[in-house]
Amino acid sequence: MLSRCLRSISRIPGNLIPITLSHYIPKPQNNIPCHRITASLTSVSVLTCKRPNTVPLQVRSVATIVDPAARFDEMVIGPQRKYYFLGGKGGVGKTSCAASLAVKFADHGHPTIVISTDPAHSLSDSFAQDLAGGDLVPIEGLNSPLFALEINPEKAKEDFRTSSQKNGGSAVKDFMNNMGLGMLADQVMQFVESPQYSMFSRIVFDTAPTGHTLRLLSLPDFLDASIGKIMKFKQKLASAASAFKSVLGKAAEQQDVPDKLQQLRERMTKVRDLFRDSNSTEFVIVTIPSVMAMNESSRLHASLRKECVPVHRLIVNQILPPSVSGCKFCTTKRKDQMRAIDMIRNDPELANLRIIEADLVDLEIRGVPALKFMGDIVWR
């Protein structure tokens, strides 16, 4: 019934623009595929690429960019590397938004990586492609370089444990590993620092739900407050072990505890500094038009603002379009959603963000064609 109601839309307010998937599918061209992007301060010139004919999917949806400055143009300008972290409450469509953003970056000539750090991965489902295994996988169906990765929790945990044993300080790192934060920090910094990923100019992170990111940002302060206690505790253990080994006639292994803890703290600080760098990083909050989701988004933005993380955009996803078929459920549900959107516009934490409203569509967003369609809805 819901699908029938959505398909019956015959009138759309003047400020909403109807889009179907067929609008983004280009006609066959003889242009040579090319990924070069030419940028200036005011414009971006992208060389078109040849794409195969595609059967259009019949999807109806609309999107409103409340703030006219919330445009994709400003996200795509410039060859320098940029990082986009998409986060929010679970189940609001973060993965679809992240995947569609990555596809659009690639279509505009930016070599792109999209990474899922959420333990409950759905990036493979979004691309209709197996991305498990913890390695970069090229996305099929594009003429531009796009790679995706679902961080394998077990593989990352084993790699992190190996690194911890080599570098010492395993007790502290194991503690962080159990929190799910140590391996995330290592993965993030791997893409930031490793030369093998230097060719990628856009990196999109599909993050875990809200609390995970906030704990990651607070870790340097936590280490500052706790480093003295941890050092004293480890020194006591080291002294006891040394005394025990001396009885057995074995030399005690020496460990430079302060240096190892300091290295750990510096690495976590680098992650936090990346989040705070407004020249290269943006955190995009994704939500849905409900009071519970709005309240969590407000708290998230307050916490990110406290940590000096740049946030400019708020995506309000899955909005029911107006129904003209007399569907009482649709009408009641939309009224409830409109009340939540009014609360967002009046919320002191969210009102100043660039609000992008994206309507619910009558088709599952799965596969590159559907992600291109969603990208043209959200990232305009």
C-alpha positions in Angstrom: 0.0 0.0 0.0 2.8 2.4 0.8 4.4 1.8 -2.6 1.1 2.5 -4.3 0.7 5.7 -2.3 4.2 6.8 -3.3 3.6 6.0 -6.9 0.5 8.1 -7.0 2.2 11.4 -6.4 1.0 13.8 -9.1 1.8 17.1 -7.6 5.0 18.3 -6.1 5.6 21.7 -4.5 7.5 24.2 -6.5 10.6 24.0 -4.4 10.9 20.2 -4.8 12.3 18.8 -8.1 11.1 15.3 -9.2 13.9 12.9 -10.2 13.8 9.5 -11.7 16.8 7.2 -12.1 16.7 7.6 -15.9 17.6 11.3 -15.6 21.2 10.6 -14.5 21.9 7.9 -17.1 23.8 9.6 -19.9 23.3 8.8 -23.6 26.1 6.8 -25.2 29.0 9.1 -26.0 32.2 8.6 -27.9 34.4 10.3 -25.3 37.5 8.4 -24.2 37.2 7.4 -20.5 39.2 9.8 -18.4 39.4 10.5 -14.7 41.2 13.9 -14.9 39.7 16.7 -12.9 40.4 20.4 -13.5 39.6 22.8 -10.7 39.6 26.5 -10.0 38.4 28.6 -7.1 34.9 28.9 -8.6 34.3 25.9 -10.8 35.2 22.3 -11.5 35.5 20.9 -15.0 35.2 17.2 -15.3 35.9 15.2 -18.5 33.0 13.0 -19.3 33.4 9.3 -19.4 31.8 6.7 -21.6 29.2 4.6 -19.9 27.2 1.6 -21.1 23.5 1.7 -21.7 21.5 1.0 -18.6 17.9 0.1 -18.2 16.4 2.8 -16.0 14.7 1.8 -12.7 11.3 3.4 -12.1 11.9 5.2 -8.8 10.2 8.4 -7.7 11.7 10.6 -5.1 12.5 14.2 -4.4 15.0 16.1 -2.3 15.2 19.6 -0.9 18.4 21.4 0.0 17.2 23.8 2.6 20.4 25.8 2.6 21.4 26.6 -1.0 25.1 26.6 0.1 24.9 22.9 0.9 26.0 21.9 -2.6 28.1 19.1 -3.8 30.2 21.5 -5.9 32.1 22.7 -2.8 32.8 19.1 -1.8 34.3 18.1 -5.1 36.4 21.2 -5.8 40.2 20.8 -5.3 42.6 17.9 -5.9 43.9 17.9 -2.3 42.8 14.9 -0.2 39.7 15.2 1.9 38.0 12.9 4.4 34.3 12.6 5.0 33.0 10.8 8.0 29.2 9.9 8.0 27.7 9.1 11.4 24.5 9.1 13.4 22.0 6.8 15.0 21.8 3.2 13.8 19.3 2.5 11.0 19.1 6.0 9.5 20.8 5.2 6.2 24.4 6.1 6.9 25.8 3.4 4.7 23.6 4.3 1.7 24.6 8.0 2.0 28.3 7.1 2.4 28.2 4.7 -0.6 26.4 7.2 -2.8 28.8 10.0 -1.9 31.7 7.8 -2.8 30.2 6.9 -6.2 29.5 10.5 -6.9 33.1 11.5 -6.0 34.4 8.8 -8.4 32.1 9.9 -11.2 33.5 13.4 -10.8 37.1 12.2 -11.3 38.3 11.7 -7.8 40.0 8.3 -7.0 38.0 7.3 -3.9 37.9 4.8 -1.1 34.8 4.1 1.0 35.5 2.3 4.3 33.0 0.8 6.7 34.1 0.9 10.3 30.8 -0.3 11.6 31.0 -3.9 13.0 27.5 -4.6 11.6 28.7 -4.1 8.0 26.2 -3.4 5.2 28.5 -1.8 2.6 28.6 -5.1 0.7 24.8 -5.1 0.5 24.8 -1.5 -0.7 27.2 -2.3 -3.6 25.7 -5.8 -4.2 29.3 -7.0 -4.1 31.4 -9.0 -1.6 33.7 -6.6 0.3 34.5 -8.8 3.2 38.0 -9.9 4.0 39.6 -6.7 5.1 41.2 -5.8 1.7 40.4 -3.0 -0.8 38.0 -4.3 -3.5 37.4 -2.4 -6.8 33.8 -1.5 -7.3 32.3 -2.8 -10.5 30.1 -0.8 -12.9 32.1 2.4 -12.9 34.6 3.9 -15.3 36.3 5.8 -12.4 38.5 4.4 -9.7 36.4 3.5 -6.6 37.5 1.0 -4.0 35.6 -0.2 -0.9 36.6 -2.0 2.3 34.8 -3.5 5.2 37.2 -3.7 8.1 37.3 -7.4 9.1 37.0 -7.3 13.0 38.9 -10.5 13.5 41.7 -9.8 11.1 42.0 -6.2 12.4 42.1 -7.6 15.9 44.8 -10.1 15.1 46.9 -7.5 13.2 46.5 -5.1 16.1 47.4 -7.7 18.7 50.6 -8.5 16.6 51.5 -4.9 16.4 50.9 -4.5 20.2 53.2 -7.4 21.0 56.0 -6.0 18.7 55.8 -2.5 20.2 55.2 -3.5 23.8 52.6 -1.9 26.0 50.1 -4.7 25.3 48.1 -4.2 28.4 47.0 -0.7 27.5 46.5 -1.6 23.8 44.5 -4.7 24.6 42.3 -2.6 26.8 41.7 -0.3 23.9 41.3 -3.2 21.6 38.5 -4.6 23.7 36.8 -1.2 23.4 37.0 -1.5 19.6 38.9 1.7 19.4 42.6 0.7 19.0 42.2 -1.2 15.7 39.9 1.6 14.4 42.6 4.2 15.1 45.2 2.1 13.4 43.0 1.6 10.3 42.2 5.3 10.0 45.9 6.3 10.3 46.9 3.6 7.9 44.9 5.4 5.1 46.2 8.7 6.2 49.9 7.9 6.4 50.6 5.0 4.1 52.1 6.1 0.7 50.3 3.3 -1.1 47.0 5.1 -0.7 48.4 8.5 -1.7 46.7 8.4 -5.1 43.2 8.6 -3.5 41.9 12.2 -3.2 38.6 11.4 -1.4 38.2 8.9 1.5 34.7 8.3 2.9 34.1 6.6 6.2 30.8 4.9 7.1 31.2 5.0 10.8 29.7 2.9 13.6 26.8 4.4 15.6 27.3 7.6 17.6 28.9 6.4 20.9 31.8 4.7 19.1 33.0 7.8 17.4 32.7 10.0 20.5 34.8 7.5 22.6 37.5 7.6 20.0 37.7 11.4 20.1 37.8 11.4 23.9 40.7 8.9 24.2 43.6 11.4 24.2 42.1 13.2 27.2 41.5 9.9 28.8 45.1 8.9 28.4 46.3 12.2 29.7 44.3 11.7 32.8 45.2 8.0 33.3 48.7 7.8 32.0 50.3 8.3 35.5 48.2 5.5 37.1 48.8 3.1 34.2 52.6 3.7 34.4 52.7 3.1 38.1 50.7 -0.1 37.8 52.9 -1.4 35.0 56.0 -0.5 37.0 54.8 -2.5 40.0 54.1 -5.5 37.7 57.5 -5.1 36.1 59.2 -5.0 39.5 57.4 -8.1 40.7 58.3 -9.9 37.5 61.9 -8.8 37.8 62.2 -10.0 41.4 60.6 -13.4 40.5 62.9 -13.9 37.5 66.0 -13.0 39.6 65.1 -15.8 42.0 65.1 -18.2 39.0 68.3 -16.7 37.7 66.8 -15.2 34.6 67.4 -11.7 33.4 64.4 -9.4 33.5 63.2 -7.9 30.2 63.4 -4.2 30.2 60.6 -2.1 28.7 60.5 1.6 28.2 56.9 2.0 29.5 56.7 5.8 29.4 57.9 5.9 25.7 55.4 3.2 24.7 52.5 5.0 26.4 53.5 8.2 24.9 53.6 6.7 21.4 50.1 5.4 21.9 48.9 8.7 23.0 50.5 10.5 20.1 48.8 8.1 17.6 45.4 8.7 19.2 46.0 12.5 19.1 46.8 12.2 15.4 43.4 10.6 14.9 41.7 13.4 16.9 43.6 16.1 15.0 42.4 14.6 11.7 38.8 14.8 12.9 39.4 18.5 13.8 41.1 19.6 10.6 38.5 21.8 8.9 40.7 22.0 5.8 40.6 18.3 5.1 37.8 16.8 7.1 34.1 17.1 7.4 31.7 15.1 9.6 28.2 14.6 8.1 25.4 13.7 10.4 22.6 11.5 9.0 19.3 11.2 10.7 15.6 10.5 10.1 12.6 12.6 10.8 11.7 11.2 14.3 12.0 12.8 17.7 14.3 10.1 19.0 16.7 10.4 16.1 16.6 14.2 16.2 17.5 14.2 19.9 20.4 11.9 19.4 21.6 14.0 16.4 21.5 17.1 18.6 23.6 15.4 21.3 26.0 14.2 18.7 26.5 17.6 17.2 27.0 19.1 20.7 29.7 16.5 21.4 31.4 17.0 18.1 31.3 20.8 18.5 32.9 20.4 22.0 35.6 18.4 20.3 36.0 21.0 17.6 35.1 18.6 14.8 33.8 20.4 11.7 30.2 19.6 10.9 28.3 21.5 8.1 25.6 19.2 6.9 22.7 17.3 8.3 20.9 14.8 6.1 17.3 14.1 7.1 16.6 10.8 5.3 13.5 8.7 4.5 10.9 11.5 4.5 7.5 10.4 3.2 6.4 12.6 0.2 2.9 14.1 0.2 0.2 11.5 -0.7 -2.7 12.4 -3.0 -4.4 8.9 -2.8 -6.1 9.3 0.6 -3.7 7.0 2.4 -4.4 7.8 6.1 -1.3 6.0 7.3 0.9 8.0 4.9 -0.8 11.3 5.9 -0.5 10.7 9.6 3.1 9.5 9.3 4.1 12.5 7.2 2.5 14.9 9.8 4.5 13.3 12.5 7.7 13.6 10.4 7.0 17.3 9.7 6.8 18.0 13.4 10.2 16.3 13.9 11.6 18.4 11.0 10.2 21.6 12.6 12.0 20.6 15.8 15.2 20.2 13.9 14.9 23.6 12.4 14.4 25.1 15.9 16.9 23.0 17.7 19.8 25.2 18.9 22.4 22.5 17.9 21.0 21.6 14.5 19.3 24.8 13.2 22.5 26.3 11.8 23.6 23.2 9.9 23.0 22.9 6.2 19.9 20.7 6.2 19.4 18.3 3.3 16.0 16.6 3.1 15.8 13.3 1.2 12.5 11.5 0.6 11.8 7.9 1.0 12.0 6.0 -2.3 9.9 3.0 -3.4 13.0 0.9 -4.2 15.8 -0.6 -2.2 19.0 1.3 -2.7 21.3 -1.5 -3.8 23.9 -1.6 -6.5 25.7 1.1 -8.4 22.8 2.4 -10.5 20.6 2.9 -7.4 23.5 4.5 -5.6 24.0 7.0 -8.5 20.3 7.8 -8.3 20.5 8.4 -4.6 23.6 10.5 -5.0 21.7 12.8 -7.3 19.0 13.1 -4.7 21.2 13.8 -1.7 24.5 15.2 -3.0 23.3 18.1 -5.2 
